[in-house]
Amino acid sequence: MRAQFSNIVRSVAFAVAMVSTSLQASPVGEVAHYDLDRSSARTTSMILSGKVDVSVDAYVPGHKSGPAYESSMTYDFNIQMVGRKTGTNKVMVPAEYFTPEFMQSLRTNGSYVGADFKVRHEGYVDARNMDGNFYPHCDKILIYDVKTSALQGGFSGMFNLAHDLIAMAAKSEIGTEEDVEDLQIRAAIFAGVPVLGAVKLDVSGIVSGFSFKAGADIKTAADEE
């Protein structure tokens, strides 16, 4: 009887541990806030200010492309001669991207080739954000070869925001809002940072032969105190 009771206790404890692990592993409810870095090394001077809030809103196990997390990207940018642009883009992020295995695979293989874009692991970098917080040994990744179809795909919110930001800066500076070529997103990824782990995000693209870029750093709740 005592052994049976002991087994029950162990089973309950194991179940509680599994539930706790599951809850901790879920990104639902996480929010990441990014502020524009106006340094000329990272951002085109036409972009006067900007911020983006990214949140993971819900788990969608039955999504048509497979299990995914519904996320939101709320942005607020001020572009010279274009004005203030605000809005919210919805993003359906495949659940696999939130798992440790995805980054481990990227480190091992060096690259990920999707239908609409590619990702390359470019080694490691120590990162310090604008508020002075230090993140050692971040994964340095490059998202590139972004196809037009990606603007309507699962990551469309992220790619559309990057595309529109570059296009608005181009319109402000050279008077045209033609399609963006060579759209790229660079990121420094650090474990424990909310949502997708990006400490730094840098987007770049070319419009009518001119290069445009914008960089942003994560801003934690501690930074706002």
PyMOL commands that set and color helices and strands:
alter all, ss='L'
color gray80, all
select helices_A, chain A and resi 2-25+95-98+100-109+148-152+156-174+221-224
alter helices_A, ss='H'
color red, helices_A
select strands_A, chain A and resi 31-37+47-60+68-79+83-94+111-113+118-128+134-144+181-189+198-207+210-218
alter strands_A, ss='S'
color yellow, strands_A
deselect
rebuild
show_as cartoon
